[in-house]
Amino acid sequence: MDNDRSIWAKVFSISLLVLTALFGGFVLRSYLISDVNGIQFAVAMANILVAIFVALQTMATREAVEQTSEQVKLTRQTLIEMKKQRMNIEFIKNSLIGYLKEEIMRELVNNSRANRNYKPLHNSLFFVKTNYQKRHGNQTLAPDELGMINKTASKIEKFLEKWGIDIREYNSLISEYEQLERIRDTKNSMEKAKEIREKSQELLEKVNRILDMSDEELEEELLKL
């Protein structure tokens, strides 16, 4: 519809130029032969041409305003989406850092030094959900909040897997150790305990490397997921 309006505006503009040229020739002829009636007719035609010109100008202005308004609307929507993405990345980044510092590092340090009673690591979903409820005082979460929390936990797990930190694999070592302890297989339980301590130290080094990253580096890595 906007294209049709633009085409018609161009047609009218060309027609107006042609009429103006003819009008100019008619006025010049009437003036040269002193045709009073012709001059009066020319004045009337001039008024019509002015009205047409104003109408075309109004149409062109309206079209320009509509195009500008549409561009502003698209720009605003883009900025809103960028802001949403920025807010999500900020939340994911802060959740990741909190999870590593408050949950992962503490247990890894303890497990790397212990000879028994190794503690498994809570998954990121448990941490993010619990931490969110503490911060906002919400015991019952809305569907959009749960969606954001699940998405954040999924991003954190993918990020950690990319860095070679597999929470399930680590916890399975502890489960195997506990099973050996229950059946009193001392030799194998001691070997498994050693494996847990070594794995804890290995993961701890990876966690420290992640925490040494700048905010910009961390956000860039998260945006790749």
C-alpha atoms as one frame of an Amber mdcrd trajectory, in Angstrom:
protein
   0.000   0.000   0.000   2.865   2.378   0.836   4.511   1.494  -2.507   1.276
   2.297  -4.390   1.073   5.642  -2.610   4.676   6.407  -3.508   4.100   5.515
  -7.183   1.003   7.693  -7.396   2.881  10.557  -5.754   5.577  10.319  -8.439
   2.958  10.221 -11.213   1.213  13.290  -9.807   4.543  15.081  -9.451   5.436
  14.468 -13.096   1.943  15.505 -14.176   2.266  18.649 -12.086   5.547  19.545
 -13.778   3.969  19.066 -17.211   0.923  21.159 -16.259   3.171  23.857 -14.811
   5.140  24.023 -18.060   1.942  24.241 -20.115   0.565  26.807 -17.702   3.700
  28.905 -18.046   3.414  28.816 -21.824  -0.286  29.732 -21.674   0.388  32.693
 -19.335   3.165  33.972 -21.567   0.901  33.715 -24.625  -1.986  35.493 -22.862
   0.349  38.254 -21.706   1.833  38.795 -25.153  -1.564  39.068 -26.849  -3.129
  40.959 -23.893  -5.834  38.329 -23.428  -7.601  39.419 -20.191  -9.872  36.379
 -20.074  -6.870  34.161 -20.645  -5.009  35.802 -17.771  -8.015  35.362 -15.433
  -8.205  31.727 -16.444  -4.493  31.432 -15.776  -4.971  32.821 -12.252  -7.654
  30.219 -11.569  -5.389  27.501 -12.909  -2.579  28.792 -10.722  -4.755  28.350
  -7.637  -5.544  24.783  -8.695  -1.876  24.006  -9.291  -0.952  25.431  -5.896
  -3.615  23.256  -4.243  -2.274  20.177  -6.055   1.273  21.044  -5.024   0.248
  21.421  -1.379  -1.586  18.071  -1.497   1.464  16.336  -2.962   3.728  17.963
  -0.405   1.435  16.819   2.409   1.396  13.281   1.008   5.193  13.210   0.763
   5.554  14.573   4.290   3.101  12.001   5.672   4.992   9.191   3.927   8.316
  10.423   5.329   6.847  10.655   8.822   5.447   7.118   8.580   8.800   5.756
   7.398  10.621   7.535  10.215   8.079   6.285  12.752   8.505   2.699  11.523
  12.292   2.993  11.720  12.090   4.361  15.262   9.785   1.486  16.236  12.187
  -1.125  14.819  15.149   0.532  16.530  13.290   0.590  19.841  12.415  -3.108
  19.536  16.052  -3.928  18.758  17.248  -1.987  21.796  14.705  -3.753  24.008
  15.890  -7.164  22.772  19.506  -6.160  23.336  18.647  -5.020  26.850  16.862
  -8.304  27.584  19.817 -10.293  26.282  22.190  -8.158  28.330  20.110  -8.666
  31.479  19.999 -12.442  30.902  23.754 -12.666  30.364  24.357 -10.603  33.488
  22.117 -12.915  35.518  23.765 -16.048  34.088  27.242 -14.657  34.729  26.472
 -13.705  38.335  24.797 -17.070  38.937  27.803 -18.913  37.512  30.280 -16.974
  39.656  28.138 -17.456  42.762  27.757 -21.171  42.052  31.507 -21.651  41.624
  32.473 -19.628  44.689  29.756 -20.601  47.142  29.088 -24.197  46.120  31.775
 -25.785  43.952  34.972 -24.331  45.410  33.996 -24.959  49.015  33.217 -28.635
  48.475  36.192 -29.214  46.191  38.586 -27.724  48.740  37.111 -29.861  51.537
  37.084 -33.027  49.429  40.659 -32.494  48.246  41.818 -32.541  51.885  39.516
 -35.172  53.379  40.144 -38.873  53.860  36.462 -39.773  54.125  32.951 -38.276
  54.216  33.217 -36.707  50.763  30.409 -34.324  49.848  28.776 -34.459  46.411
  28.253 -31.233  44.489  24.761 -29.794  44.160  23.735 -29.220  40.575  23.458
 -25.673  39.268  19.634 -25.768  39.115  19.376 -26.325  42.859  21.810 -23.474
  43.562  20.289 -20.962  41.122  16.735 -21.639  42.301  17.621 -21.505  46.013
  19.729 -18.381  45.585  17.008 -16.647  43.549  14.384 -17.383  46.200  16.657
 -16.042  48.946  17.319 -12.821  47.050  13.710 -12.152  46.086  11.911 -13.741
  49.018   9.737 -15.801  46.688   8.832 -19.278  47.864   6.440 -19.772  44.952
   7.955 -18.874  41.589   6.029 -17.701  38.538   6.315 -19.711  35.291   8.523
 -17.061  33.655  10.841 -17.082  36.690  11.125 -20.870  36.580  11.832 -20.669
  32.863  14.627 -18.169  33.416  16.116 -20.291  36.230  16.037 -23.485  34.140
  17.625 -21.692  31.199  20.336 -20.242  33.439  21.136 -23.629  35.000  21.325
 -25.221  31.546  23.751 -22.532  30.359  25.927 -23.024  33.434  26.087 -26.796
  32.897  27.042 -26.354  29.230  29.696 -23.822  30.184  31.220 -26.104  32.827
  31.167 -29.117  30.493  33.020 -27.020  27.938  35.679 -26.466  30.598  35.822
 -30.154  31.465  33.898 -29.851  34.727  31.347 -32.667  34.769  29.329 -32.542
  38.003  27.570 -35.883  37.387  30.839 -37.685  36.725  32.385 -36.223  39.878
  29.406 -37.179  42.027  29.473 -40.704  40.608  33.006 -41.107  42.019  31.685
 -40.258  45.463  28.764 -42.692  45.037  31.208 -45.450  44.090  33.344 -44.656
  47.123  30.337 -44.778  49.456  29.297 -48.134  48.022  32.797 -49.541  48.633
  32.661 -48.222  52.188  29.335 -49.934  52.806  30.711 -53.316  51.794  33.927
 -52.599  53.722  36.176 -52.952  50.691  38.999 -51.023  52.331  41.605 -51.379
  49.616  39.403 -50.230  46.747  37.733 -47.547  48.862  41.149 -46.057  49.665
  42.046 -46.022  45.973  38.727 -44.388  45.145  39.294 -41.826  47.905  42.641
 -40.948  46.369  40.965 -40.578  42.973  38.378 -38.228  44.491  41.055 -36.050
  46.081  43.007 -35.841  42.837  39.877 -35.088  40.825  38.881 -32.422  43.337
  42.248 -30.719  42.931  42.041 -30.937  39.144  38.575 -29.362  39.052  39.616
 -26.745  41.577  42.354 -25.545  39.241  39.855 -25.252  36.389  37.442 -23.311
  38.580  40.197 -20.878  39.545  41.018 -20.289  35.878  37.384 -19.474  35.174
  37.189 -17.050  38.091  40.363 -15.333  36.874  38.597 -14.358  33.638  37.491
 -10.748  33.210  33.780  -9.888  33.005  34.123  -9.222  29.278  35.821 -12.568
  28.626  33.245 -14.436  30.681  30.300 -12.746  28.967  31.814 -13.440  25.556
  32.129 -17.142  26.379  28.551 -17.294  27.674  27.218 -15.637  24.521  28.776
 -18.441  22.467  26.636 -21.103  24.174
